[in-house]
Amino acid sequence: MTVTVAPTDAGELRSRFDAELTAFLDRQDPDWPDGAPRGVFTTLHRFVLAGGKRLRPLFCYWGWRAAGGPDSTPIVVAAAALELFHAFALIHDDILDGSDRRRGEPSVHRIFADLHTRSSWRGDPEAYGRNTALLCGDLCAAWSDQMFHECGLDAEAVHRGYAVFSLMRTEVIAGEYLDLVSGVGGGSVASALTVIRMKAARYTVTRPLQIGATLVGAPPGLVDALADFGDPLGDAFQLRDDVLGVFGDPAVTGKSILDDLREGKPTVMMALARDAADRAQSARLRELFGNPDLDAEGAAELRKIIEQTGARTKIEQMIQVRADAALAALARTVVTPESRAALTALAAQAIDRRR
């Protein structure tokens, strides 16, 4: 194992993750099949490396360090592999949600749909965009698996970490399905909380932490303690994400504030608004929320109802309660001082953010 002496602050770590992702993608270039159009490869290369908070690699890295692992190139590579899986999840999620923007740029399915239109090809541009993006997402998932296994750690360590990695993948897909089910059902607060725990919270914080710790060979007690920290923090992260999806600044978030409202995304915040709405507000929620033709004026009315019902205030309270629970769990957990400081800073970054 090659031990490095590079700084371990978040900005430096992000640069190291990106360097490893760039190197991995560059190694795939010569193996791209002859005769296959390069549009998929170049689009994915740009999508993976363009922006992103790199939270999942950061939590994986600090899960490793929390368990006593040294700063080294293999853990940076293993952690960076999670960003490729994240790319898969984002691409597929944008298809399911019908989101045309991601990180301030056209989403992958929109890129290929627009290419089809510009090229005047036969068939349906939207279907071409969706189908090509599905393949792009599948390729990112395969690359993530490859990068993780080629990280440079010994086979036994990789096998341990991969067990948690596999669990994470299953949870994300099951959570995505639950999201679809919730969208056609009643959309209760309880069901929305279940969705965010499976689809986002554990995938963003808990499982990356546990992957890093398990790669070291951490004892079960520490792996469980990291979940006590990660689960409430991941919930708070996603609750903040849902708030930003409706009240955020698109110039900062890189996504439209209309998407979630037009889709009728079954968030905790919207479930709370429905539960607290009076008769007139309920009628307007039914008319506006989930309307694919919702305009800026309608969205403004929806935001006003969310505020008036107290749903936004309650969400902020829920975020704070979960953040406090996460930090309390971290305080009880025996980890290295450096990792404790880093995880505390990451917790603040995950919750107090504008994108």
N, C-alpha and C positions, 0 to 999 in steps of 0.2 A: 504494500500500500504506500503510495506516494503522499507524504505529508507536506502540505504547503504552509507558507508563512504569510499568506495574503490576509489583509484585514477581513473581519467578519461582520462589518456593519451591513445593513440591509442593501444600501446602494451598491456596495462592492459585490455583495453576493449576487444581486440581480445581474450585474455585468458578467460574473463568472457563469451563471446559469445560461445567459444568452450566448456566451462564447462557446459553451459546450453544445448548445442546441445548434448553433451555426456550424460547428465542426461536424456534428452528426449529420445534418442535412446535406452538407457539402460532400460527405462520404456516400450519400445515396445518389448523388448526381450521375456518376459514371455508370451506375447500375440501372439507370432508368431505361426501360425496354426500348430497343430500336424500333422506330416506326410509331411509337405511342406519342400523341401530341404532348408537348411539354407544358401546356397551360395549367394542368393540375399541379405539377411539381412547382412551377414558379409562383402560382397563387398561394399554395400552402407555405412555401418558403417565406413569402412576404407576410402572410397571415400570422404564422407562429411567432415571428420575430417583431412584429409591429405592435408595440405597446403591451399592456397587461401589467398587473401588479405583482405577478410571480408569488402570490401568497402561498400556494400549495407547495412549491419547492422550498420556500422559506420555512414553512412549518415542518416539512420533512427533515430539512437540514437541522433545525433546532430540536427536533425530536431525537435525532442521532446524538447531538451534542449534550442534550439533557441526560441521556443515558450514559454519558462518559466517553462517547466516540470522539476521536480527534478530527480537527479540520483537515480534510483531504480531498483530493480530486475525485475519487470514486463516489463519495457521498454527494458531491456536487452534481455529478453525472446522473446518479440514481434519482436525485431530487428533481433535476431538470426534466427527466423523463415524464414526470407527472404533468408538466406543462403541455406535452404532446397529447396526453389523454384529455387534458382540459380543452385543447383545441378541438378534439373530436366532440366533446360534450357541447361546446359553444356552437359548432357548425350544425349539429343535429338539433339543438335547442332552438336556434334561429329558424330552422325549417319548420319545426313544430309550432312555434309561436308566430310565424309569419313576419318576423322582424327583418327589415331591410337594411338596418344599420347596426354596426358593431364597431366599437372603438373609434367612432367618428368616420368610419369608412363603410362602403357597401358590404353587406354580409356576403358570404361565399356564394350562396344560391343566387343572390341578386347579381353578383359579378358575372356568373355564367348565363343567367337569363338575359342580361343586357348584351353579352357577347353574341348570343344566338340572334337577338333582334338586329344588332348592328350588321351581322353577317348575312342577314336575310336567308337563314337556313329554313328548311322545311320543318313543319311540326310546331309544337307548342313551346314557346320560349320558357314559360314558367315551369313546365314539366321537365324540360332539359336542365334548367337551373337547379331544381330540387334534386333530380336524379344524380347530376354530377356532384353536387355538394354532399350527398349521401356517400358517394364513393370517396370523396376527399376526407370526410370524417372517418370512414372505415380505415383509410390509409394512415391517418394520424393515430388511431388506436393501435394498429399493427406496429407502427414505428415506435410508439411509446413502449410497447412490450419488448421490442428489440433493444432499444436504448437501455431500458432497465436491466435486462439480462447481460448486456455488454458493459456494465458500469465499471467493472474492474474489481469488485468485491469477490470474495471466494464463493463457491457454489452453495455452500451451506447457508451463508448469510443471505444470499439472493433468494434462496428457497424460503427462508423464514419471512423475509420482507414481502415476497411475492404472494404469500398466503393472505396477507392483509390487503395487498394491492387488488387481488381477485375479489375479495369481499367488497372493497370499495366500488369496483366496477359493477358488481351485481346490485348493490344498493342504489347507485346512481340511476341505472336503467329501471329498476323497480320504482324508484321515486318519480322518475319521469312518467311512467305509466300511471302512478297514483295521481300525478298532476293532471293527466288527461281525464281520468275518472272523476276527479274533484271538479273539473271544469264543466262536466255535464250533469253533475249532481247538485246537492244543496249548497256546497261551498261553506261548510261550517268552520268555525275557528279551530276546532279540534282536528278536522281533516287537513286544514291548511298547515297547522303546526306539524302534523305527521309528514306532510310532503316536504316541508323545508328541512326537517331533520334528516330524511333519507336522501333527498335529491341534492341538497346543498350543504347543510351544516357539517355532517360527518365527512363529506367529500372534500370540503374546503379546509377544515381544521383537524378534526379528530383522526381520520384515517391517515393523512399525511404525517402527523405527529407519530402515530403508532407504527407506520412503515419505517420511519427513521429509527425509532427506538428498537424495533424488532430486528432491523438489520444489524444493530450492535449486539443483540442478544439480551436485551433488557429483561429483568424478571417480570412475571405477570402482574405483580403489584404496581409497578411503575407504569406498565402499559395501561392498566385500568385507571390509574390516577390521571393519566394524560387525557383519557376520555372524560373524566369528571371536569377537567378544564376545557377540553375541546368542544364538547357537546353544547353547553350553554353559549360559549363564544361563537360557535358556528351558527347557532340559532340567531344570535344578536346580529351577526354579519348579514344574514339573509333578510332579517327584518329591516335592517338599514337599506339593503339593496331594493327591497320592495318600496320603501319610502322614496328613494331616489328615482325609482322608475316612474313615479307620479309627480313628485315635487322637485326633482333634480333639474340642474341646468344642462340641457343637451350639449352645449358647447364644452362642458366638462365631462359629463358621463359618456358622451359619444353615442348615445341612444335617444330616440325620440321619446318624449313623455306621453305620446299618444298610444304607443304600442300595447302596453299592458292594459290600458283602458279599452281600447278597441277589441283586443283579444278576449277581454273578460277574464283576465288572469285571476284565479281564485286565491288571492293573498289573504293573510291574516288581517291586514288593514281593511280590506274591502268586506270581509266577513264581520268585522267589528262594526263597520259603518252600517251594514244591513241590519244587524241586531239592534242598533240604537236609533235607527231612522224612524221618524214619524210617518204617518200615512202618505203625506205629500212627498216627502223625501224618498220613501220607498218606491213610489210610482216613478219618480224621475230616475232613480237608480236602475229600475227595470228597463226604462226607455233608453238610457244613455250607456250604461255599462255593458260592454260586449257588443256595441253597435259598430260594425266595421266601417261605417261612414262617419263616425264621430269626428267633429271638427274642433278647432281650438276653442271656440266659444263653449261647446258642450263639455270639453275637458275642463275648462275653467269652472263650469257649474258643478261638475263632479268633485273637483278639488274643494270647492266651497262646502259641499255637503259633507265630505270627509272631515273637514275641519269642524263644521257645526255639530256633527254627531259626537265629537270628542274622540273619534277613532285615531286620528294622528297623535293626539296627546297620549292616548293609552299605549300606542305602539312605542312611543318614546320611553314611557315608563317600563314597558316590557323589555326593551333593549337594555335599559339601565340595570334592571333586576338581573338579567342574564349576564351582563358584563361583570357585575359585582360577584355573582356566584362563581364565574370562571376565575376571577382573580383570587377569590377566597380559596378555591380548590388548588390553584397554583401555589398559594402561600403554604398550604399543608403538604405539598409534594416535595420530596427530597430530590433536588436537581442541582446541577452545577450553578454557581452564582452567575456566570456569564449567560447561560441559557435562560435563567430566570429573568434577568434584565431584558434579554432579547424578546422573550415571549410576552413580557409585560408591554413592551413597546409595540409588538405586533398586534396585541389585543387592542391597543388604542388606535392603531392604524386601521384595523378591520372595522371598527365601530364609528370612530369620529372621522368621517370621510365625506367627500363630495362626489366621488365617482366609484 
